């Protein structure tokens, strides 16, 4: 069996996840190849295609989804194209909120509509299509955000306005991973926008976020499974939460290209590979 682990178009690099994932699949008798998304590859020669570090889809979301659709015509892809289409625009948070999932309060500014009034003292603005904190920044009450929002509108995305996470969280943001319906491991993530007062057009801010290991918290594990019960079926997920008044609240559901941070949980590579093998051999 041969599986493609898919990366950015211009950089076939799985970073610290790569060696551990390759070794875990090898232990199961599965060959892996690290392949950039896009044209030039015969995807039909693989038994499965797993989306990994494709963070650059934010520069060409339509092209990324068209590529995934074409791949799925010949080869199983995870997560599925319908999930990728849903999750690559953060408007999916409205679906989860409507399903009863507690979500970080968000004011949505849609292209063609007046800019909503912002009452929070400390808040962030980010696009609904984003990775690595691209075009995201932190503001204070009364700051002029019209130029920032206009840049987001120019992408065809909605602007998301949320209270700054540190004002909601008692602790750092926690990411809980679920592979094949089973909770795997967890990490903590420091606020990435703490000092970002102007939006950047690249993905560098996210690359410098401080991430550390965490014990799986039963509250967050149960919350993560509840979030996924309200979402489309997925093979892998990271459920990012903050705590508000002692209760978990969803920041983001990463089911497109969540980095696994396997350096903090090396054994999770085997759990990921085994879940992928079950998906390929039901």
C-alpha positions as a Python dict, from the first residue, in 0.01 Angstrom:
ca = {
    (1, 'X'): (0, 0, 0),
    (2, 'X'): (124, 348, -86),
    (3, 'X'): (-1, 675, 63),
    (4, 'X'): (68, 1035, -37),
    (5, 'X'): (124, 1288, 243),
    (6, 'X'): (38, 1619, 81),
    (7, 'X'): (218, 1947, 149),
    (8, 'X'): (234, 2305, 24),
    (9, 'X'): (277, 2353, -351),
    (10, 'X'): (625, 2500, -325),
    (11, 'X'): (766, 2310, -27),
    (12, 'X'): (744, 1934, 12),
    (13, 'X'): (822, 1951, 382),
    (14, 'X'): (639, 1785, 670),
    (15, 'X'): (872, 1953, 920),
    (16, 'X'): (897, 1774, 1256),
    (17, 'X'): (591, 1556, 1184),
    (18, 'X'): (753, 1399, 878),
    (19, 'X'): (1002, 1140, 1013),
    (20, 'X'): (761, 1016, 1278),
    (21, 'X'): (472, 978, 1033),
    (22, 'X'): (689, 797, 778),
    (23, 'X'): (817, 557, 1046),
    (24, 'X'): (469, 490, 1181),
    (25, 'X'): (333, 401, 837),
    (26, 'X'): (641, 188, 765),
    (27, 'X'): (571, -15, 1082),
    (28, 'X'): (231, -96, 929),
    (29, 'X'): (384, -196, 597),
    (30, 'X'): (266, 120, 421),
    (31, 'X'): (495, 321, 194),
    (32, 'X'): (462, 699, 204),
    (33, 'X'): (562, 978, -31),
    (34, 'X'): (565, 1347, 54),
    (35, 'X'): (405, 1525, -243),
    (36, 'X'): (308, 1890, -304),
    (37, 'X'): (-55, 1948, -397),
    (38, 'X'): (-133, 2052, -753),
    (39, 'X'): (-63, 1916, -1099),
    (40, 'X'): (222, 1705, -1226),
    (41, 'X'): (154, 1396, -1012),
    (42, 'X'): (-26, 1076, -1104),
    (43, 'X'): (-242, 1056, -793),
    (44, 'X'): (-402, 732, -911),
    (45, 'X'): (-79, 547, -826),
    (46, 'X'): (-154, 600, -456),
    (47, 'X'): (-400, 400, -249),
    (48, 'X'): (-485, 709, -47),
    (49, 'X'): (-407, 1080, -25),
    (50, 'X'): (-377, 1246, 315),
    (51, 'X'): (-383, 1626, 339),
    (52, 'X'): (-104, 1745, 567),
    (53, 'X'): (87, 2076, 541),
    (54, 'X'): (-116, 2249, 268),
    (55, 'X'): (-132, 2583, 445),
    (56, 'X'): (-79, 2776, 122),
    (57, 'X'): (-431, 2691, 4),
    (58, 'X'): (-529, 3030, 148),
    (59, 'X'): (-366, 3197, -152),
    (60, 'X'): (-572, 2989, -398),
    (61, 'X'): (-862, 2822, -222),
    (62, 'X'): (-1057, 2762, -543),
    (63, 'X'): (-755, 2597, -705),
    (64, 'X'): (-694, 2381, -399),
    (65, 'X'): (-1053, 2259, -389),
    (66, 'X'): (-1053, 2191, -766),
    (67, 'X'): (-735, 1988, -723),
    (68, 'X'): (-886, 1788, -435),
    (69, 'X'): (-1200, 1723, -640),
    (70, 'X'): (-991, 1592, -930),
    (71, 'X'): (-785, 1368, -699),
    (72, 'X'): (-1096, 1223, -537),
    (73, 'X'): (-1218, 1100, -877),
    (74, 'X'): (-943, 836, -878),
    (75, 'X'): (-807, 808, -522),
    (76, 'X'): (-956, 828, -171),
    (77, 'X'): (-866, 1160, -8),
    (78, 'X'): (-887, 1265, 357),
    (79, 'X'): (-1034, 1461, 482),
    (80, 'X'): (-1304, 1446, 212),
    (81, 'X'): (-1353, 1718, -48),
    (82, 'X'): (-1686, 1817, 107),
    (83, 'X'): (-1514, 1860, 444),
    (84, 'X'): (-1232, 2062, 286),
    (85, 'X'): (-1482, 2289, 113),
    (86, 'X'): (-1669, 2341, 442),
    (87, 'X'): (-1368, 2386, 667),
    (88, 'X'): (-1149, 2611, 451),
    (89, 'X'): (-1393, 2898, 513),
    (90, 'X'): (-1442, 2972, 881),
    (91, 'X'): (-1808, 3049, 823),
    (92, 'X'): (-1839, 2682, 925),
    (93, 'X'): (-1835, 2817, 1282),
    (94, 'X'): (-2185, 2949, 1223),
    (95, 'X'): (-2302, 2596, 1141),
    (96, 'X'): (-2152, 2460, 1462),
    (97, 'X'): (-2296, 2744, 1668),
    (98, 'X'): (-2639, 2678, 1518),
    (99, 'X'): (-2594, 2312, 1621),
    (100, 'X'): (-2550, 2421, 1983),
    (101, 'X'): (-2169, 2421, 2009),
    (102, 'X'): (-2037, 2707, 2228),
    (103, 'X'): (-1822, 2917, 1991),
    (104, 'X'): (-1606, 3221, 2066),
    (105, 'X'): (-1830, 3527, 2009),
    (106, 'X'): (-1789, 3651, 1653),
    (107, 'X'): (-1917, 3955, 1468),
    (108, 'X'): (-1928, 3878, 1096),
    (109, 'X'): (-1860, 4153, 846),
    (110, 'X'): (-1972, 4041, 502),
    (111, 'X'): (-1874, 4206, 173),
    (112, 'X'): (-2139, 4454, 60),
    (113, 'X'): (-2274, 4512, 411),
    (114, 'X'): (-2204, 4800, 651),
    (115, 'X'): (-1919, 4743, 894),
    (116, 'X'): (-2071, 4633, 1228),
    (117, 'X'): (-2004, 4831, 1544),
    (118, 'X'): (-1742, 4674, 1771),
    (119, 'X'): (-1790, 4714, 2146),
    (120, 'X'): (-1506, 4498, 2277),
    (121, 'X'): (-1216, 4680, 2440),
    (122, 'X'): (-961, 4437, 2299),
    (123, 'X'): (-1038, 4241, 1982),
    (124, 'X'): (-896, 4075, 1670),
    (125, 'X'): (-987, 4096, 1304),
    (126, 'X'): (-918, 3807, 1068),
    (127, 'X'): (-1046, 3669, 738),
    (128, 'X'): (-1281, 3374, 713),
    (129, 'X'): (-1027, 3211, 478),
    (130, 'X'): (-695, 3209, 661),
    (131, 'X'): (-408, 3001, 796),
    (132, 'X'): (-96, 3096, 988),
    (133, 'X'): (-265, 3416, 1113),
    (134, 'X'): (-257, 3560, 759),
    (135, 'X'): (-426, 3903, 745),
    (136, 'X'): (-507, 3885, 1116),
    (137, 'X'): (-434, 4154, 1375),
    (138, 'X'): (-524, 4277, 1721),
    (139, 'X'): (-696, 4610, 1793),
    (140, 'X'): (-832, 4823, 2075),
    (141, 'X'): (-1171, 4990, 2105),
    (142, 'X'): (-1197, 5286, 1871),
    (143, 'X'): (-921, 5173, 1633),
    (144, 'X'): (-991, 5218, 1261),
    (145, 'X'): (-1025, 4874, 1102),
    (146, 'X'): (-1180, 4981, 772),
    (147, 'X'): (-860, 4938, 571),
    (148, 'X'): (-797, 4593, 715),
    (149, 'X'): (-1154, 4483, 646),
    (150, 'X'): (-1131, 4618, 291),
    (151, 'X'): (-825, 4395, 229),
    (152, 'X'): (-1023, 4094, 350),
    (153, 'X'): (-1322, 4184, 132),
    (154, 'X'): (-1088, 4205, -168),
    (155, 'X'): (-1018, 3833, -117),
    (156, 'X'): (-1389, 3755, -133),
    (157, 'X'): (-1384, 3650, 234),
    (158, 'X'): (-1582, 3768, 532),
    (159, 'X'): (-1410, 3956, 813),
    (160, 'X'): (-1434, 3795, 1156),
    (161, 'X'): (-1422, 4022, 1459),
    (162, 'X'): (-1371, 3844, 1792),
    (163, 'X'): (-1274, 3943, 2146),
    (164, 'X'): (-902, 3894, 2201),
    (165, 'X'): (-861, 3537, 2324),
    (166, 'X'): (-661, 3632, 2635),
    (167, 'X'): (-963, 3821, 2765),
    (168, 'X'): (-1168, 3498, 2748),
    (169, 'X'): (-922, 3231, 2851),
    (170, 'X'): (-814, 3133, 3200),
    (171, 'X'): (-536, 2927, 3040),
    (172, 'X'): (-368, 2900, 2700),
    (173, 'X'): (-561, 2774, 2401),
    (174, 'X'): (-576, 2394, 2398),
    (175, 'X'): (-578, 2179, 2086),
    (176, 'X'): (-723, 1830, 2128),
    (177, 'X'): (-657, 1580, 1849),
    (178, 'X'): (-901, 1312, 1740),
    (179, 'X'): (-801, 1038, 1493),
    (180, 'X'): (-1061, 794, 1362),
    (181, 'X'): (-1309, 902, 1627),
    (182, 'X'): (-1067, 846, 1917),
    (183, 'X'): (-896, 1117, 2120),
    (184, 'X'): (-520, 1101, 2062),
    (185, 'X'): (-327, 1380, 2235),
    (186, 'X'): (-330, 1750, 2318),
    (187, 'X'): (-113, 2059, 2296),
    (188, 'X'): (-127, 2411, 2436),
    (189, 'X'): (-85, 2711, 2210),
    (190, 'X'): (16, 3062, 2314),
    (191, 'X'): (-181, 3354, 2166),
    (192, 'X'): (-33, 3428, 1825),
    (193, 'X'): (-178, 3779, 1792),
    (194, 'X'): (-56, 3913, 2124),
    (195, 'X'): (177, 4165, 1963),
    (196, 'X'): (40, 4178, 1607),
    (197, 'X'): (-104, 4525, 1556),
    (198, 'X'): (-101, 4517, 1175),
    (199, 'X'): (-207, 4240, 935),
    (200, 'X'): (58, 4045, 743),
    (201, 'X'): (-2, 3892, 402),
    (202, 'X'): (219, 3588, 468),
    (203, 'X'): (195, 3288, 702),
    (204, 'X'): (499, 3366, 915),
    (205, 'X'): (316, 3472, 1233),
    (206, 'X'): (164, 3128, 1278),
    (207, 'X'): (501, 2963, 1222),
    (208, 'X'): (638, 3133, 1535),
    (209, 'X'): (353, 3040, 1769),
    (210, 'X'): (472, 2878, 2092),
    (211, 'X'): (329, 2528, 2130),
    (212, 'X'): (379, 2284, 2416),
    (213, 'X'): (262, 1939, 2527),
    (214, 'X'): (-48, 1891, 2739),
    (215, 'X'): (-220, 1607, 2917),
    (216, 'X'): (-553, 1521, 2759),
    (217, 'X'): (-813, 1698, 2973),
    (218, 'X'): (-1132, 1488, 3005),
    (219, 'X'): (-1343, 1805, 2970),
    (220, 'X'): (-1172, 1901, 2645),
    (221, 'X'): (-1184, 1542, 2519),
    (222, 'X'): (-1558, 1522, 2573),
    (223, 'X'): (-1602, 1868, 2421),
    (224, 'X'): (-1396, 1772, 2115),
    (225, 'X'): (-1606, 1462, 2054),
    (226, 'X'): (-1920, 1671, 2091),
    (227, 'X'): (-1794, 1920, 1834),
    (228, 'X'): (-1716, 1642, 1588),
    (229, 'X'): (-2060, 1489, 1641),
    (230, 'X'): (-2202, 1817, 1509),
    (231, 'X'): (-1960, 1829, 1213),
    (232, 'X'): (-1934, 1624, 893),
    (233, 'X'): (-1750, 1290, 933),
    (234, 'X'): (-1370, 1324, 940),
    (235, 'X'): (-1064, 1102, 972),
    (236, 'X'): (-858, 1353, 1170),
    (237, 'X'): (-923, 1675, 1359),
    (238, 'X'): (-780, 1923, 1603),
    (239, 'X'): (-1036, 2097, 1820),
    (240, 'X'): (-900, 2429, 1947),
    (241, 'X'): (-1064, 2553, 2266),
    (242, 'X'): (-1043, 2830, 2522),
    (243, 'X'): (-1209, 2840, 2861),
    (244, 'X'): (-1484, 3088, 2946),
    (245, 'X'): (-1636, 3084, 3295),
    (246, 'X'): (-1487, 2741, 3348),
    (247, 'X'): (-1637, 2586, 3035),
    (248, 'X'): (-1473, 2495, 2700),
    (249, 'X'): (-1556, 2718, 2405),
    (250, 'X'): (-1461, 2645, 2045),
    (251, 'X'): (-1200, 2868, 1886),
    (252, 'X'): (-1152, 2668, 1566),
    (253, 'X'): (-1206, 2318, 1430),
    (254, 'X'): (-905, 2224, 1217),
    (255, 'X'): (-999, 1940, 983),
    (256, 'X'): (-813, 2055, 671),
    (257, 'X'): (-440, 2062, 752),
    (258, 'X'): (-379, 2060, 1129),
    (259, 'X'): (-12, 2021, 1217),
    (260, 'X'): (19, 1727, 1458),
    (261, 'X'): (313, 1849, 1674),
    (262, 'X'): (434, 1493, 1706),
    (263, 'X'): (751, 1607, 1883),
    (264, 'X'): (525, 1657, 2186),
    (265, 'X'): (348, 1319, 2148),
    (266, 'X'): (561, 1079, 1938),
    (267, 'X'): (329, 786, 2006),
    (268, 'X'): (47, 974, 1833),
    (269, 'X'): (210, 903, 1497),
    (270, 'X'): (113, 538, 1533),
    (271, 'X'): (-242, 632, 1626),
    (272, 'X'): (-267, 853, 1317),
    (273, 'X'): (-125, 584, 1087),
    (274, 'X'): (-351, 313, 1230),
    (275, 'X'): (-659, 535, 1188),
    (276, 'X'): (-556, 604, 828),
    (277, 'X'): (-508, 232, 761),
    (278, 'X'): (-855, 156, 900),
    (279, 'X'): (-993, 427, 670),
    (280, 'X'): (-817, 274, 369),
    (281, 'X'): (-911, -84, 460),
    (282, 'X'): (-1260, -70, 612),
}
